[in-house]
Amino acid sequence: MKSISKEITETLKGLQDLAYRDLQIKIIPNVEAEAIIGVRTPELRSYAKILAKREDVGDFLADLPHRFFDEDQLHAFIISSMKDYGRCIEETERFLPYVNNWATCDQMSPKVFRKHRVELLPHIDGWIASGETYMVRFGIGMLMEHFLDEDFDIKYPKKVAAVRSDEYYVNMMTAWYFATALAKQYGKILPFIEKKKLDVWTHNKAIQKSIESYRITPEQKEYLRSLKIPRKH
């Protein structure tokens, strides 16, 4: 009998869109071209819903590392749909060490986390402290998604501001976090920018992304522009 992993690979190849594959190769440069099949996201989401109901889906989730980027995407969507928090966090922890690109990292967003924010925090701390690019990015992303509204606490941006990395994909997420935080908690987050708590590149990128946001007022944008740090030549 054919294994579920082999069946999934064959199905994904049948859904291949070569034009979309060419686009993905360009925008996800750190994944080798031969590892990208080129399946569009709506197709992957639909397929993930079908697979999530299968009794043998655990065999696919355990079959790590996957060979193809599209299988990683599928894996992320299956995890994101899990309704049992215990199983979801267990599968998230198992899968994260194999995540090797920003797309899979950012598209993994379990809905069940919203109801288990307190239990999630120790895991976020572990991801941010790991030093692993996409674990750190995922941890910051989860703070951005779940802890900038009613559960906001100043200790969370302090945690993100303390991250120092040479990795573009970590620094870009940090900038995205602070741009979103400025939109949601402007008065509390502004001192991080005024007091230059971030490295220069991330500081300026956070300001740039804030200025591009419709949630920041024209007056706030003007002030933020004045806080940019000039590059040294």
Secondary structure, DSSP 8 states (H G I E B T S, - for coil): ---HHHHHHHHHHHT--HHHHHHHHHH-TTS-GGG-----HHHHHHHHHHHHT-TTHHHHHHS-S-SSHHHHHHHHHHHHT---HHHHHHHHHHHGGG--SHHHHHH---GGGGG-HHHHHHHHHHHHHT--HHHHHHHHHHHHHHSSSTT--THHHHHHHT---S-HHHHHHHHHHHHHHHHHSHHHHHHHHHTT-S-HHHHHHHHHHHHT-TTS-HHHHHHHHHT------
